[in-house]
Amino acid sequence: MVVPSSNSMRSKKTNAVGIPTVDLSVERSELSELVIKACEQYGFFKAVNHGVPEEVISRLENEGIKFFSKSISEKRQAGPATPFGYGCRNIGPNGDMGDLEYLLLHTNPLSISDRSQTISNNPTDFSCAVNDYIEAVREVACEVVDLVAEGLRVPDKYAVSKLIRNVQSDSVLRINHYPPTMSSFKRDPAMGFGEHSDPQILTILRSNEVGGLQICTRDGLWIPVAPDPHEFFVMVGDALQVMTNGRLRSVRHRVMRNNMRKGRMSMMYFAAPPLSSWIMPLPKMVSAEKPSEYRPFTWAHYKQAAYSLRLGHSRLDLFRAHHPLLL
C-alpha cells in the first residue's frame, strides 16, 4: 500500500507533503495502480519489502567504506572517471562540481572485474559484492517497470524490463561518498550534488543513515527525504518519461550537505537500455487525443545530448515533437 512517510512539511503551495511508500509485497492487482500513482505524483517512492537480502546490501556498503577510507593517492589509482572509475568533485565534462567523491562502474561483469583490480586490495571480494548487488537491484527495477506496464495496460508487459535485462544494457552503478562537513554552524546551504534528473529508465537508490537527499515536487517545492538504510528509493528517469509519453515524469533531485557530522554514502543503480535501443512513447501511450510528445531517438543519442549539458538544464525539451532541432 502507499502511505505518507513521517517526513512532511507545509508551505503556501503544498500542504502535508509526504514521500510515498510502496509495499512491494501487497496483492499484485492493486500494487500496479499504487506504483503508477506514486510515479505520477512524485516520480519517486520508497520501496519496502523489496526482497533484497540485507547481507547483499551490507557487503557492498562495506566495500565502499573500505575504498573511501583509503588515502587520496590510493583512491586516485582507480581514476580518473572517464567515464568509469574514481572521481572527485568533478561531475561530468562540463564544469559541474560537487562536494563528493564517487565510483562509477558499468554493470558488465567483465568491466567490473577489470576495474576491481585498481579499486580493491581484494578484487574478487569487491567484484562479487558488486555483481550480487547489481543482480538483486536489477530485479527490483524490472519488477517496478513491469508493474508500470501492467498499470498502464501495455500489451507487452515486458516492453521496458527486457531492455534492462538485455546483455548489452548500458546500466551503471554509482557509489557516492559525501565527506562530513567541517562545521555544524554553516549558514549557507552546502551543495553536494546539484539539481538534476536521471537520464536513464529508472534509478534504484540506497543510502546509509545520513540524510541530504531532496526531491522537487510538481509545484516546485523542495522536500527532504529521510534516509532509510534498509529500504530502496525508486526514481523515474527521463527515458521512462518518454516511454510513457509524459504520463510519468522524471523527478528532479539534489543532495545538500548541511550539518553532515558523518559521511553520507549512497549507491545508485541506473537501469538503462542498450546504446542502440530506440526510445519513444509506447504505442499504448499514443492516441489521437494524446499524440506523441517526443521524437524517436536512440539511447546513445540521448545519452550524448544529456551529458553535453550542464546539470539543471532541460534535456528532453530538445527531443520534443515540436522542437525545431533534433540533435
Secondary structure as the mmCIF struct_conf table of DSSP 4:
data_model
#
loop_
_struct_conf.conf_type_id
_struct_conf.id
_struct_conf.beg_label_comp_id
_struct_conf.beg_label_asym_id
_struct_conf.beg_label_seq_id
_struct_conf.end_label_comp_id
_struct_conf.end_label_asym_id
_struct_conf.end_label_seq_id
STRN STRN1 VAL A 2 MET A 9
BEND BEND1 LYS A 12 LYS A 13
BEND BEND2 ASN A 15 ALA A 16
STRN STRN2 VAL A 17 ASP A 23
TURN_TY1_P TURN_TY1_P1 LEU A 24 SER A 25
BEND BEND3 VAL A 26 VAL A 26
HELX_RH_AL_P HELX_RH_AL_P1 ARG A 28 GLN A 41
TURN_TY1_P TURN_TY1_P2 TYR A 42 TYR A 42
BEND BEND4 GLY A 43 GLY A 43
STRN STRN3 PHE A 44 VAL A 48
BEND BEND5 ASN A 49 ASN A 49
HELX_RH_AL_P HELX_RH_AL_P2 GLU A 54 PHE A 68
TURN_TY1_P TURN_TY1_P3 SER A 69 SER A 69
BEND BEND6 LYS A 70 LYS A 70
HELX_RH_AL_P HELX_RH_AL_P3 ILE A 72 ARG A 76
TURN_TY1_P TURN_TY1_P4 GLN A 77 ALA A 78
BEND BEND7 THR A 82 PHE A 84
STRN STRN4 GLY A 85 ILE A 91
TURN_TY1_P TURN_TY1_P5 GLY A 92 GLY A 95
STRN STRN5 ASP A 96 HIS A 106
BEND BEND8 THR A 107 THR A 107
HELX_RH_AL_P HELX_RH_AL_P4 PRO A 109 ILE A 119
BEND BEND9 ASN A 121 ASN A 122
HELX_RH_AL_P HELX_RH_AL_P5 PRO A 123 GLY A 151
TURN_TY1_P TURN_TY1_P6 LEU A 152 ARG A 153
BEND BEND10 PRO A 155 ASP A 156
TURN_TY1_P TURN_TY1_P7 LYS A 157 VAL A 160
HELX_RH_AL_P HELX_RH_AL_P6 SER A 161 ARG A 165
BEND BEND11 ASN A 166 ASN A 166
TURN_TY1_P TURN_TY1_P8 VAL A 167 GLN A 168
STRN STRN6 SER A 169 SER A 169
STRN STRN7 VAL A 172 TYR A 178
HELX_LH_PP_P HELX_LH_PP_P1 PRO A 179 THR A 181
BEND BEND12 MET A 182 MET A 182
TURN_TY1_P TURN_TY1_P9 SER A 184 PHE A 185
BEND BEND13 ASP A 188 ASP A 188
STRN STRN8 MET A 191 HIS A 196
BEND BEND14 GLN A 200 ILE A 201
STRN STRN9 LEU A 202 SER A 207
BEND BEND15 GLU A 209 GLU A 209
STRN STRN10 LEU A 213 CYS A 216
TURN_TY1_P TURN_TY1_P10 ARG A 218 ASP A 219
BEND BEND16 GLY A 220 GLY A 220
STRN STRN11 TRP A 222 PRO A 224
TURN_TY1_P TURN_TY1_P11 PRO A 229 HIS A 230
BEND BEND17 GLU A 231 GLU A 231
STRN STRN12 PHE A 232 VAL A 236
HELX_RH_AL_P HELX_RH_AL_P7 ASP A 238 MET A 243
TURN_TY1_P TURN_TY1_P12 THR A 244 GLY A 246
BEND BEND18 ARG A 247 LEU A 248
HELX_LH_PP_P HELX_LH_PP_P2 SER A 250 ARG A 252
STRN STRN13 HIS A 253 MET A 256
TURN_TY1_P TURN_TY1_P13 ASN A 258 ASN A 259
BEND BEND19 ARG A 261 LYS A 262
STRN STRN14 ARG A 264 ALA A 271
STRN STRN15 PRO A 274 PRO A 274
TURN_TY1_P TURN_TY1_P14 LEU A 275 SER A 276
STRN STRN16 TRP A 278 ILE A 279
HELX_RH_3T_P HELX_RH_3T_P1 PRO A 283 MET A 285
BEND BEND20 ALA A 288 LYS A 290
BEND BEND21 GLU A 293 GLU A 293
STRN STRN17 TYR A 294 TYR A 294
STRN STRN18 PHE A 297 THR A 298
HELX_RH_AL_P HELX_RH_AL_P8 TRP A 299 ALA A 306
TURN_TY1_P TURN_TY1_P15 TYR A 307 SER A 308
BEND BEND22 LEU A 309 LEU A 309
TURN_TY1_P TURN_TY1_P16 LEU A 311 GLY A 312
BEND BEND23 ARG A 315 ARG A 315
HELX_RH_3T_P HELX_RH_3T_P2 LEU A 316 PHE A 319
STRN STRN19 ARG A 320 ARG A 320
TURN_TY1_P TURN_TY1_P17 ALA A 321 HIS A 322
BEND BEND24 PRO A 324 PRO A 324
#
